[in-house]
Amino acid sequence: MKKYKSLRLYNEKVSFLLYPRAGMIFAIMAVLTLSIIVASTGIGEMYIAPIQVLQVFLGQGSDLDTLVITDLRLPRILTALFVGMSLAVAGAILQGMIRNPLASPDIIGLTGGASVAVVTFLTIFSDENYSLTVSINWMPVAAFTGAAVAAIMVYVLSWKKGVSTIRLVLIGIGITALMKALTTFMILVGPIYRASQVNLWITGSVSAASWQNVLILAPWSLAFIFFAFIYSRNINVQELGEEVAVGLGSNVQKQRMVMLAISTALVGCAVAFAGGIGFVGLMAPHMARRLVGSNFGALLPISALIGAILVLVSDLIGRTLFSPLEIPAGVFTACIGAPYFIYLLLKTKTS
């Protein structure tokens, strides 16, 4: 406990344990994230110097720079930021709740469930003019519903006198395969003009981002990340094991349902606007754990920033390295995440 410092407020009625190392790392990661945002905003077919990007942010840029940044690049970058944060925090919650390092939204079926729901939504509510017949505000609701159905299926099928972590991961892999099959079926029966758009979206891309998407995604993501941070103390207790948590007075089943609902909401909103970007929820918590340990009060914010960096950098590489061809961000997160997943499997097997 020497590495923690106690902070007491309101005549010692409220107290916190602060981890100075985590605060320093968070500040470094926050500066790195902001630097990537500025760099990514300026890089493209029309290069804009970082100082000019900052001038636009301060409302002092030229009309052309302001048009390119605010109308074309910034919505995409902010969408990548919030999607990465949401997926990373959801993955950290699932790993803590299940106590399995292999748990992540895309591996246990949450991303697949949200994908089926969104593809079904686009199929049913599209007209021949490539537009939706209902408000896009309903798309996160559809994604959340799909992710929730997948989560309930995984949890129920994994239950056998309790939830075995290995059983839950294996059931989740099966549910993921089922959801992919249903997604393919909906593409085949849906309108042909939506097929190419949906295929790009399934891979995981923020190329279609708009300010309307950001205005929906930002408050949803920030709200549930805040709820996750407030609830992090319960995740710390659950990591000690179910018997210890019950002995400390925790309502384990209720807390698990709340944590599952938070992660489901985060995954649903991320998938609704960026598609099936994979492995972010697997990699980011592990990277954060190496930096600040397993205390979720420090782990969640660091995971969120690492997740944001992964998606931002992947999108930047995808839209610039192979220009004029644009590669979805999900391709690059998968290229990093698949070997990392194999590494974790081998590590788990030998440990």
C-alpha positions in Angstrom: 0.0 0.0 0.0 3.0 2.3 0.1 2.5 3.3 -3.5 -0.9 4.6 -2.7 -1.7 8.0 -1.0 -4.8 8.7 0.9 -7.0 11.7 0.2 -9.7 12.6 2.7 -12.4 15.3 2.1 -15.4 16.7 4.0 -14.0 16.1 7.5 -12.8 12.6 6.5 -16.3 11.6 5.4 -15.1 10.9 1.9 -11.8 9.3 1.2 -9.8 8.2 -1.9 -6.7 6.1 -2.5 -4.5 7.8 -5.1 -1.9 6.1 -7.2 0.7 8.8 -8.2 2.3 6.5 -10.9 -1.1 6.0 -12.6 -1.7 9.7 -12.6 1.6 10.4 -14.3 1.1 7.7 -16.9 -2.5 9.0 -17.5 -1.1 12.5 -18.1 1.5 11.1 -20.6 -1.0 9.0 -22.4 -3.4 12.0 -22.6 -0.7 14.2 -24.1 0.1 11.4 -26.6 -3.5 11.0 -27.6 -3.9 14.7 -28.1 -0.7 14.8 -30.2 -2.0 11.9 -32.4 -5.3 13.8 -32.8 -3.5 16.9 -34.0 -1.2 15.0 -36.3 -4.0 12.9 -37.7 -6.1 16.0 -38.4 -3.3 17.5 -40.4 -2.3 14.5 -42.4 -4.1 13.6 -45.6 -4.2 14.5 -49.3 -4.0 18.1 -48.2 -1.4 18.4 -45.6 -2.0 20.9 -42.8 0.8 21.8 -40.4 0.2 21.1 -36.6 0.3 24.8 -35.8 -2.4 25.5 -38.4 -4.5 22.7 -37.0 -4.2 24.3 -33.5 -5.2 27.6 -35.0 -8.3 26.1 -36.5 -9.1 24.5 -33.0 -8.8 28.0 -31.6 -11.0 29.5 -34.3 -8.2 31.4 -36.0 -7.5 29.2 -39.0 -8.1 30.0 -42.7 -11.4 29.2 -44.3 -10.0 26.4 -46.4 -8.2 24.8 -43.4 -11.3 25.1 -41.3 -13.5 23.5 -43.9 -11.2 20.5 -44.4 -10.7 19.9 -40.7 -14.2 20.6 -39.3 -16.3 19.1 -42.1 -14.1 16.3 -43.3 -11.5 15.1 -40.8 -12.6 16.0 -37.3 -15.8 13.9 -37.2 -13.9 10.8 -38.3 -11.1 11.4 -35.8 -13.5 12.0 -32.9 -15.5 8.9 -33.9 -12.3 6.8 -33.8 -11.5 8.3 -30.4 -14.8 7.4 -28.7 -15.0 4.0 -30.4 -11.6 3.0 -29.2 -12.3 4.2 -25.7 -15.6 2.4 -25.6 -14.2 -1.0 -26.8 -11.2 -0.8 -24.5 -13.3 -0.1 -21.4 -15.8 -2.8 -22.3 -13.0 -5.3 -22.7 -11.5 -4.4 -19.4 -14.8 -4.8 -17.6 -15.3 -8.3 -19.2 -11.8 -9.4 -18.3 -12.3 -8.3 -14.7 -15.8 -9.8 -14.4 -15.0 -13.1 -16.0 -11.5 -13.2 -14.6 -10.2 -14.5 -17.9 -7.4 -12.7 -19.9 -8.9 -13.9 -23.2 -12.3 -12.2 -22.7 -13.1 -9.3 -25.0 -16.3 -8.1 -26.8 -15.5 -9.5 -30.2 -14.4 -12.9 -28.8 -17.3 -13.7 -26.6 -20.0 -12.6 -29.1 -21.0 -9.0 -28.1 -19.6 -7.4 -31.2 -21.2 -10.1 -33.3 -24.6 -9.6 -31.7 -24.4 -5.9 -32.3 -23.4 -6.4 -35.9 -26.3 -8.7 -36.7 -28.7 -6.1 -35.2 -27.2 -3.2 -37.1 -27.2 -5.1 -40.4 -30.8 -6.1 -39.9 -31.6 -2.5 -39.1 -30.0 -1.3 -42.3 -31.7 -4.0 -44.3 -35.2 -3.4 -43.0 -35.2 0.4 -42.9 -33.4 1.2 -46.2 -35.1 2.5 -49.3 -34.1 2.5 -52.9 -32.5 6.0 -52.6 -29.8 4.7 -50.2 -31.3 6.5 -47.3 -32.9 5.3 -44.0 -36.7 5.5 -43.5 -36.2 6.0 -39.7 -33.9 8.2 -37.7 -30.3 7.1 -37.3 -30.7 7.7 -33.6 -32.3 4.3 -33.4 -29.2 2.5 -34.6 -27.3 2.5 -31.3 -30.5 1.1 -29.7 -30.6 -1.7 -32.3 -26.9 -2.4 -31.7 -27.3 -2.4 -27.9 -30.3 -4.8 -28.2 -28.2 -7.2 -30.4 -25.2 -7.1 -28.1 -27.5 -7.7 -25.1 -29.2 -10.7 -26.7 -25.7 -12.2 -27.4 -24.5 -11.5 -23.9 -27.6 -13.2 -22.3 -27.1 -16.2 -24.6 -23.5 -16.5 -23.7 -24.1 -16.1 -19.9 -27.1 -18.6 -19.8 -25.4 -21.3 -21.9 -22.2 -21.0 -19.9 -24.0 -21.6 -16.6 -23.5 -25.0 -15.1 -23.5 -24.8 -11.3 -21.8 -21.5 -11.8 -20.0 -19.9 -14.7 -16.7 -21.5 -15.8 -14.4 -19.0 -17.4 -13.1 -21.4 -20.0 -16.7 -22.5 -20.7 -17.8 -18.9 -21.1 -15.0 -18.2 -23.6 -15.7 -21.3 -25.7 -19.5 -20.6 -25.7 -18.7 -17.0 -26.7 -16.6 -18.2 -29.7 -19.5 -20.4 -30.8 -22.0 -17.5 -30.4 -19.6 -15.3 -32.5 -19.6 -17.9 -35.3 -23.4 -18.0 -35.2 -23.7 -14.2 -35.3 -21.3 -14.1 -38.3 -23.5 -16.6 -40.1 -26.6 -14.5 -39.4 -24.9 -11.4 -40.5 -24.0 -13.0 -43.8 -27.5 -14.2 -44.2 -29.0 -10.7 -43.7 -26.5 -9.3 -46.3 -27.6 -11.9 -48.8 -31.4 -11.3 -48.3 -31.0 -7.5 -48.0 -30.9 -4.9 -50.8 -27.9 -5.3 -53.1 -27.0 -1.6 -52.9 -26.3 -2.0 -49.2 -24.0 -5.1 -49.6 -20.8 -3.2 -50.3 -21.4 -0.7 -47.5 -22.2 -3.4 -45.0 -19.1 -5.5 -45.9 -16.9 -2.4 -45.3 -18.7 -1.7 -42.1 -18.3 -5.3 -40.8 -14.5 -5.1 -41.2 -14.6 -2.0 -39.0 -14.3 1.5 -40.4 -14.9 5.1 -39.4 -14.8 6.5 -43.0 -18.6 7.3 -42.9 -18.4 9.3 -39.7 -20.4 12.6 -39.5 -21.1 15.2 -36.8 -24.5 13.6 -36.3 -22.7 10.3 -35.4 -20.4 12.1 -33.0 -23.2 13.9 -31.3 -24.9 10.6 -30.5 -21.7 8.6 -29.8 -19.9 11.1 -27.5 -22.5 11.5 -24.7 -23.3 7.7 -24.8 -19.7 6.7 -24.6 -18.7 9.2 -21.9 -21.7 8.4 -19.8 -21.1 4.7 -19.7 -17.4 5.1 -19.3 -18.1 7.3 -16.2 -20.5 4.6 -14.9 -17.8 2.0 -15.4 -15.3 4.1 -13.5 -17.7 4.7 -10.6 -18.4 0.9 -10.5 -14.7 -0.1 -10.7 -14.5 -0.8 -6.9 -16.9 -3.7 -7.4 -14.8 -5.1 -10.2 -11.8 -5.0 -8.0 -13.7 -7.1 -5.4 -14.9 -9.6 -7.9 -11.4 -10.2 -9.2 -10.6 -11.7 -5.7 -13.1 -14.5 -6.5 -16.8 -15.1 -6.0 -16.5 -16.6 -2.5 -14.4 -13.7 -1.3 -16.7 -11.2 -2.9 -19.7 -12.8 -1.2 -17.9 -12.8 2.1 -17.3 -9.1 1.8 -21.0 -8.5 1.3 -21.1 -8.1 -2.4 -24.2 -9.0 -4.4 -22.2 -10.8 -7.0 -25.0 -11.7 -9.5 -26.4 -8.2 -9.4 -23.0 -6.6 -9.9 -22.2 -8.9 -12.8 -25.5 -8.0 -14.5 -24.7 -4.3 -14.1 -21.2 -4.7 -15.4 -22.4 -6.8 -18.4 -25.0 -4.1 -19.1 -22.4 -1.3 -19.1 -20.0 -3.2 -21.4 -22.9 -4.2 -23.7 -24.0 -0.5 -24.0 -20.4 0.6 -24.8 -20.0 -2.2 -27.4 -23.4 -1.5 -29.0 -22.7 2.2 -29.5 -19.2 1.6 -30.9 -20.3 -1.1 -33.3 -23.3 1.0 -34.5 -21.0 3.7 -35.9 -17.7 2.0 -36.6 -18.6 -1.6 -37.3 -16.8 -4.7 -36.1 -13.4 -3.3 -35.2 -11.8 -6.3 -33.6 -9.2 -7.0 -30.8 -9.1 -3.5 -29.3 -11.1 -4.7 -26.2 -8.6 -7.6 -25.9 -5.3 -5.7 -26.3 -5.9 -2.3 -24.6 -6.6 -3.7 -21.1 -3.5 -6.0 -21.2 -1.3 -3.1 -22.3 -2.7 -0.9 -19.5 -2.3 -3.7 -16.9 1.4 -3.8 -17.7 1.6 0.0 -17.0 -0.5 0.5 -13.9 -1.3 -3.0 -12.5 -4.8 -4.5 -12.1 -6.5 -1.9 -9.9 -9.5 -0.9 -12.0 -9.6 2.7 -10.8 -6.3 3.2 -12.7 -6.8 0.5 -15.3 -10.0 1.8 -16.9 -8.8 5.3 -17.9 -5.5 4.1 -19.1 -7.2 1.3 -21.1 -9.6 3.9 -22.6 -6.7 6.1 -23.9 -4.8 3.1 -25.2 -7.9 1.9 -27.1 -8.4 5.4 -28.5 -4.7 5.4 -29.7 -5.0 2.0 -31.4 -8.1 3.0 -33.4 -6.8 6.5 -34.2 -3.4 5.2 -35.5 -5.1 2.3 -37.4 -7.4 4.7 -39.1 -4.6 7.1 -39.9 -2.5 4.3 -41.5 -5.5 3.0 -43.4 -6.3 6.3 -45.1 -2.8 7.5 -45.8 -0.3 4.7 -46.2 -2.0 3.2 -49.2 -3.5 6.3 -50.7 -5.6 6.7 -52.8 -6.8 3.2 -51.7 -8.4 3.4 -48.2 -8.1 0.4 -45.9 -10.6 0.0 -43.0 -9.1 0.5 -39.5 -10.3 -2.9 -38.5 -7.8 -4.6 -40.9 -4.9 -3.1 -38.9 -6.3 -3.8 -35.5 -6.8 -7.4 -36.6 -3.3 -7.6 -37.9 -2.0 -6.6 -34.5 -4.7 -8.4 -32.4 -4.6 -11.9 -34.0 -1.0 -12.5 -33.1 -1.5 -11.0 -29.7 -4.4 -13.3 -29.1 -2.3 -16.3 -30.1 0.4 -15.1 -27.7 -2.1 -14.9 -24.9 -3.4 -18.4 -25.6 0.1 -19.8 -25.5 0.9 -17.9 -22.3 -2.4 -19.1 -20.7 -1.6 -22.7 -21.6 1.9 -22.6 -20.2 1.0 -20.7 -17.0 
